[in-house]
Amino acid sequence: MKRFYLAVFISIVVLFVAFPVHAEDGTGSHWHYITIGFAMAFASAICGLAQGKAISSACESLARNPGAAGAIRFALLLGLVLIESLVLYTLLIAFLLYFKLPA
């Protein structure tokens, strides 16, 4: 539970740091590029942890019940696709922000 609260706290701190960055008039500050990088790093890290947990649970359930391999494999692949889509959406948003913001 401590890790959850720590992750929430870090997320809130990052969001509060991002507000002043986007409120600037864009004269010589490049903090938005760093913010985009941190967003991609957080999304990739969290999705990597989630995929590891999903694969671990699938392997454990296959070891306990090999007869349900088809259903477990389908649920695992569907879950991995949905988890990975979060990183792809973050990458899309990062590209849109990168090319929209002034250099």
Secondary structure as GFF3:
##gff-version 3
##sequence-region A 1 103
A	DSSP	alpha_helix	2	23	.	.	.	ID=ss1
A	DSSP	alpha_helix	31	64	.	.	.	ID=ss2
A	DSSP	three_ten_helix	66	68	.	.	.	ID=ss3
A	DSSP	alpha_helix	69	100	.	.	.	ID=ss4
###
